Every structure is written in C-alpha cells, then in structure tokens.
Amino acid sequence: TERLLNDEAMIVQSAAADALGLLADPAAVPSLTQGLFAARNFRKGKSLWVREHIILALGRIQDKGALPALMRTLEENNTVIQGHTLASLESITRLRPKKQDGTKLTREDAVVWWRHWWHKQNERTSAD
C-alpha cells in the first residue's frame, strides 16, 4: 500500500493514504510524511487534494512521530490544509484547545494555540 503513495494517479495516492490511515500502522508515518511534502503533490505552488487525505491518515494513525510534519503544514496559508491539520493534531495528542469559556477556538486562534503548544514541547525536549 505504501508504494501506491507514489502512483502517478492522485486518486490512487489518496486511496492508499486512506487505507494506511485505516490500518493505523505507525510504520506508515515516514512514507506518509514524505508524500505530504513531495513535489508531485503540489502544482504551481498550490497544495493538491491528495495532501488532505495524507494529513487525515496521519491523524488516524495517532503516532506522535507525525507531529513535526503536521506542524509544518499548520504554517501553510491554506485554510483547508490547516483545518485538517488541526483535526489531526487533536486526534494524535487528544488535546482539545478551547477558549476560557469552554467554546471552540477559531481556526486562526487554534493555529496560534498549537504553535505555542509546539514551542513548549520543544523547550521541554531541549531541557531534558
């Protein structure tokens, strides 16, 4: 299934990503993250829809090894990519960022929240 992530047809790539997500095997994370940033999955600098499937598959696998790649996609200026990334981050970490009153954050505020969270995670890792 992982080799199908390199298929020329995006429909095959997206089906492969979906299948890998359903299998939830952490061993697929490196192949998925490689596909996430592969040049073939961009056209004229824009993200192709197969990347959405890859991001969601990473969230389904729930392996923290996907966090660096997801934090990269969070920085992209693409609301759809950011939305799927936020959902995958929540799935992997089981964190649900909320406002102080308990309501859901806007996408923009959630992006800021996750950046701050990621920075704190890296500070802890550096201190260890």
CORCORJO-V492438 format. One line per field, one symbol per residue. ss: DSSP state (A for helix, B for strand, O for the rest). phi: phi as a letter, one per 20 degrees, with the letter a starting at -180 (. if undefined). psi: psi as a letter, one per 20 degrees, with the letter a starting at -180 (. if undefined). A space follows every 50 residues. Layout:
# CORCORJO-V492438
ss->???
phi->???
psi->???
This chain:
# CORCORJO-V492438
ss->OAAAAAOOOAAAAAAAAAAAAAAOOAAAAAAAAAAAOOAAABBOOBBOOA AAAAAAAAAAAOOAAAAAAAAAAAOOOOAAAAAAAAAAAAAAAOOOOBOO OOOBOOAAAAAAAAAAAAAAAAAAAAAO
phi->.ffffeffefffgffffgffffflegfeggffffffdfgfecclmdfeff fffffffffffmdffeggffffffefebfffffffgffffffemecfcff enefffgfffffgfgfgfgfffffffff
psi->hhhiijqhphhgghhgggghghhlohiigggghghhjphijqpliqpqhh hghgghghhhhlpiiiggghhghhiqmohgggghggghggggikqnprrh jirqqrgghhggghggggghghgghhh.
